[in-house]
């Protein structure tokens, strides 16, 4: 009889808030590598929480058989990385912009202090080479880019030698070269040490070759595990945005206080350093009104740092020669006046926005450029917020707590926040992080439609070329300094 490594029979959680629509019946056999796919909000995370034992079950508890491991303890054999863009060991005191404030680095541990010892020097060497860990060892954890943070979390977890490794969207946020190398490394670990992998994938067209089985979780229901070759994938329509909503976006009234600037962004010989580390060096860059830029580069090349300068979230921006909307920074206009004309979403913002407040309040905070809104929006503001939540398909979640939403639903809410004030400059840093194929198509449709409006300028960061909308006119590739 085949070894059942993880098995659940007629699984129903005791707590009604964390129940699937139907009881969970699931088995992971020895040697199987699994991909868990499904739409945003479909129940993938709850399913994983059930099979990892996070939620007690009414009748039959989850059964584990990790033999021939020395112990059968879940804590010794199973690791689950959620990649919720958190700093892992942070205590919740992280705030938006902290990454850019070097004076707030006191008592922040460096990467080397947080990595566990490893007896397998060969594995350690491969991980360090793959993820360029040596270059990060003395770097404060708070300074890691979104991609570097994922590399750190993967290294930390794999060094602990798990029997079963569960990873939630492990490839998003990683540059193309690192994605390919990670897939190769996992394939090797599966063959050499018998590691079993469960991947939770929103981007279900990115299933690695080593996966043997696929299970679909949607509508809070766990489907049947099937061989990978039988999985047909998801067929996404050519467009997900209705003609009615497309027309409504194009016909939105324009604001009276719009900037009509020739140069929306201009950087003159901008350099950024943290201690001995150079992020940007003598960068000249001009973004003209109406241009749509694709900003790319390896993890840690400085993409998010560059955007933090444009948005004035980085204190070093005030020492740089930066002009926004033809107004030189420091010439008298407050940054809050400038921010009124910028819509922004990023992994840093998502990380800082773990607020237990209604989703519509998160969207409304975009009207005031605040992180968190602690008063109900005015009725006229509420209508604008609901319009954009409807555009992004999350209107029904307006009064749901932000923390109760799936990571993908949270990202859609933050996108609505970026668009809510009809900004002249749209800055989208990895906007499709964690979105399923339908929502990726929807967001691309919204971006392309919005960019057809007059005097709209956009800067977009992504590691997937296929995520770029057709409206892109220019590109900038940042090189990572050693």
N, C-alpha and C positions, 0 to 999 in steps of 0.2 A: 504493500500500500504506500502511495506517495506521501511524503512528509508534509503535513499542513503547518506551515510556519506561523501564519496568522489566520484565525478562523472566527467567524461570527455567525451564529445561527439564530434567526428570528430576533434580531437585535432591536430593542426599543429603549431609548434613554428614559431614565426616571424623570428628568426635568422636561416638562412639556414644551418649553421654548426651544429645545435643541433636538426635537424629534424630526425624523424624516417622514415623508408622507406614507411610506410603507416600511415595515420592518426590514432591517438590513440582513441579507444573507450573502456572505462573502468568504472566500478562501484564497489565500496566497500560498501556493505550493512551492516547495524547494525548487530552485532553479528558474523560477519565473521572474521576469522583469515587467513591471506594470506601468501603463500610462493611464491616469485618471483624467478624463476630458469632460467638457460640458460648459454651458453658458455661465456668464457672470450671475451670481445669486442663485445658481441651480442647486447648491448643496454640497459642492465638492469639499469645502473646508470642514463642514459638519461631519461628512462621511469619514474624512481622515481623523477627525477628533474622536470619532466612535472607535475606529479600529486601533487607535493608539491608546485607548483606555482613558481618555480625558473625562468622558462622561460616564458615570455608572449606569448600567443597564438594568431593566426591570427583572428579567428572568435569567438568561444565560449570559454570563460575563464573557469577554473576549478570551479566546484560548490561544496560547503561544507555545511554540516548540522551536527553540533556537539551537537545538543540538546540531553539531557536536560542540557548541560553545561551552565554556567552563561553568557558566551559570545560566539559568533561564530567566533572570531578572530583565524586565523590559528596560530599565534604566541603563543596563550594561550593554544591551544589544540593539536597541532601536533609537535612531536619531531622526528628528523632524525639524527641518529648516523651513521656516515660513517666509523668509525674505520680505518681511513687511517694512523694508527700508528703515529699520531701527538700528540703533547702535549696540544692540545686544545687551551689554552690561550697563547701559545707561539706567538711571533711576527715575526717569520720567521728568527730570529737570531740564532736558534739552529744549531749546527754544529756537524758533525760526531766526536765521541770521547768525546763530552761534558759531557755525562752521567758519564764518568769515571774521569773527572777532578774536584775534590772537590773544588779547588780554584776558580772555575767559578760558584759557587753556590750563590754568592752575588746577592741579589734582585730577586732570584728565589722563588716564593711562595711555601708554603707547602700545602699538600693535604687539610688539615682542613680549610684553608683560601678560598678554591675554591668551597667548597660544600655549596649549598644553604640551608637556614633554611627549616624545614619541620614540619607542624602542626600534621601530622599523625605519632605519636611516635611509633606505632606498626609497620608500614611500615619501618620507619627509623631503628628500632631495627633489623628487619629481613634482611634488606639490609646490615647493618653493620656486622651482624653475617655471612651472606652468603659470603661476599667479604672480610672479615677480615679487615674492614675499620679502626677499632681502631688502628691496628698495623701500618697503613699508615698515620695517621692524621698529625704527625709531620715530615713526610718525604718530602723533596723537590720534587716537581712534576717531575723534570728532572731525578731523581734517580729511578723512577718507571720502572720495567721491562715491556716488551711488554704486558704480561698477566695482570700485576697489573694496567697498564694504561687503559686497557679495563674495568677492574673492577671499577676503578675510574669513567670512563666516564658513565658506566651503572648506578652506584649509583647516580651520579650527575643528570642524566636525569630522572631516576625514582622518585627521591625526588621531582621533579618539578610537578609531578602529571599529565602527559599528558593524553589526551583522546585517541589519536592514536599514537603509537610508531612504527617508522620504523627503522629497524636495518640492517646494511650491514654486513653480515658474523659475527654475534655476538659470535659464539662459537669457532672460530679459535683462537689460542693463549691461550686458557684456558685449564687448566689441566682437566682430565676426571671427577673428583669429582665435580669441579665447574660447568662444563657443565651440568651435571645432575641436580645439585641444581638450576641452573639458569632456566632450562626448567620447573622445578617444581614450582619455584616462579612465572614465567610468567603465568603458568597455573592457579595458585591461584589468581593472580591479574585479570586475565580475568574473572574468576568466581565471585570474591568478589566485585571488583570495576568497572567491565564492560570495562576494558582496551581492546582496539583492537590493534592487532600486525600485522605488515607487515615485513616479514623476506626476505631479499635479500640473496640468497644462491648460492655460486659457487659449494659447495659440496652438490649436490642435493640428496644424499643418507642419509642426516642427517636432514630430515624434522621432527620436533617434533610432538608428538601425538595431541597436541592442535590445530594444523593447520587444517582448514576446507576446504580451497580451494587452488588451485595451478594455477599459470599463467606462461607460458613459453615465454621468450623474447629472440629471436635469429634472426640473420641477420637483425638487426635494425627493427624488426617487433614484435608488441605486440600480442601474441596469445589470445585465448579465455580462460576466467576463467572457470575452471572445478572443480568439487568436488574432494577432495583429493583421495578418493578411486578409482577414474577413472584415476588418474595419474599413468602411467606405469613406470616412471623412465627412466634412461639412461642406455643402454646396451653398455658397453665399451669393445672393443676387448681385447684379452689377451696380445697384444703388439701393441704399437702405433708407434714405431720406425722402419722405413723400413730397410730391410736387407742391402740395399746399404749404408745407413747412418751408420748403425752399423759397417759395414766393414770399412768404411772410418775413423771412430773413432779409431778402433783397429789398423789401418795401419798408423796412423799419425807418422811422423818421430820423434824420441826422441831428446831432446836437448843435446848439448855437455856439458853443465854446470850442469847436474843433480847431486843432492846429493845422495850418496849411504850410508846412515846412518842406523845403526841398530836401534837406538832409535830416532824416529822422534820428540816425545814430552816426556819430563821427568820433573815432578814437585816434589820437595822435601820439605815436610812440609810447604806448601804454605798457608798463612792466609791473608785474606782481611777484613778490617774493615772500616766503614764510621762512625766516631763519636763513639757512643755507640753500633752501630749495626754491628754484625758479619755476614759476607756473607759466607766466606770460613774459615775453621779452620783446620790447620795441614793436608792439603790434599797431599797425595802421589799418584801419577798417572804416569804411563808409557804407552806410545803408541808406539808400535814397527812398523817398516816398513812393509807395506802390510796389517796391521790390519784395520778393518772397525768398528768403535765404534758407538753405539747408546747412546747418552747422554740424560738423562731424569730426572724428578723431578717436584715438585709442582711449581706454579708460585712464583717467588721471591726466589727460592732456590739457585740461583747463577750460572745458566747454562751460560747465556750470559756473566756474569762477568768472568767466567772461560775461555771462548773463547776469551774475550778481552785481557786476560793475554797472551794467546798463540800468538795472533796476534800483541802484543805490542801496542795495542790501549789504554791500561790502564796504567797510569803513575806508579802505584804501582808495575807493573811487574818488574821494574828495581831494586826493593828492595827485590825481591823474588828469590829463588833458582830455576831457570828455565833453562832447556837445550833444544835447538831445533836443530834437525839434528845433534846430538852429539856435538853441540857447545854451551858452557855455555854462557848465556846472559851476556854481559858486557866484554867478552873476546877479543873484538877488531872488530868483524864483525858488520857492521851497520845493523840496523833493515831493511833498504831498501834492503840489499842483501838477508836477510832472507825472506822478503815479496815476492820477485820474485818467490819463490817456493811455495807460499800459495795462493789458490783460496778461496774466502770468500763471503758469502751472509748472510744477517741477517735483522731482522726488523729495527735495528738501522741504517743500511746502507740505507735501503729503505726510512726511515724517512728523512735522510740527503740528499737524491739524488733527491729532487724535483727541477730539473734543466730544464730550458727551452732551451734545446739543442737537436740536432738530436739523436735518439736512438743509432745509430752506434757509436757516440762519447762516449756515456755512456759505451758501450762495450769496446771500444778502451782504455778507461781510466784504465781498468783492466790490460793492458799491462804495465802500469806505476804506478799502485797503487795510483792513484790520485782520489779525489772526484770531478769529473767534469773535462772535457778536453776542452780547449778553442782554440784548433787548429785542423785542419782536420788531420785524421790519414794518414800515408804514404800509398802508394798503396799496398805494401806487407802486411802491417798491416790490411788494409781494407779487403783484401781477407780472412785473418784469421778470422776477425770479422764477415764477411758475412757467412763464413762456419758455425760458431757456432750459429749465428742467424738463419740460415737455419735448423740446427739440432733442435733448440727449436721452430721452426715454426713461427718466427717473422722476417724473412728476408725482407718481403714486407713492414715492418714498419721501415726499416733502416733509412730513411731520414725524418720520422715523428718526431715531437717534442715529447720528453719523457713525457711532461705534458699533451699531447693530448691522451695518451694511457690510457686504463683502468688499474685499479690496478693490475689485473692478467697479462696483457700484460707487464706492468712495471716489475713485478716479473720475467717473462721469460727473459726479456732483462738483468736484473741483474744476472740471472743464467748464461746467455751467457758470461757476464763479468767475472764471477767466473771461468769459464772453459777455457777462451780464451788463457791463457798462458800455458795450459797443466800442471797444478801444480802437484808437488809431494804430497802435503798435501791439501786436499779439506775439507773445514769447512763449513757446511751447517746448518744454524740456522733457523729452521722453513721454509725450502725452498719451501714447497707446499702451503704456505699461499695464500688464495684467488684464487687458481687455480681450474678450473672446472675438472670434472672427467676424461675427455679425456687428458687434459694437465697434470694432476696428474700421469696418467699412462705413458705418454710420458716422463716426467721428471724422473720417476723411471726407465724407460728403459734406458735413457741416463746415469744415475748414475751407474746402474748395468753394462752397457757396458764399461764405462770409467774405472770403478774399476777393470776390467779384464786386463787393461794395466799393464806393469811391474812397480814395486816399487810405486804403488799408495796407499796412506793412506787416510782414511776419518774419520771425526767426524761429526755426524749428530744429530741434536736436533729436536724432534717432540713430540707433545702430543697425536698423533694418532698412535697406534702400526701398523695399516695396511699401514701407509705411509712408513714404513721402507723397504728398498730394501732387497732382499734375500741374498745379499752379506755380511750382517752384521755378524761380528765374535765375538764382545765383547760388553759389556754394562756397563754403570756407572750410578747409580741413586744417585742424590744429595738430601740430607735432608735439609729442611728449618729450620734455627735456629730461635728460638723465640726471 
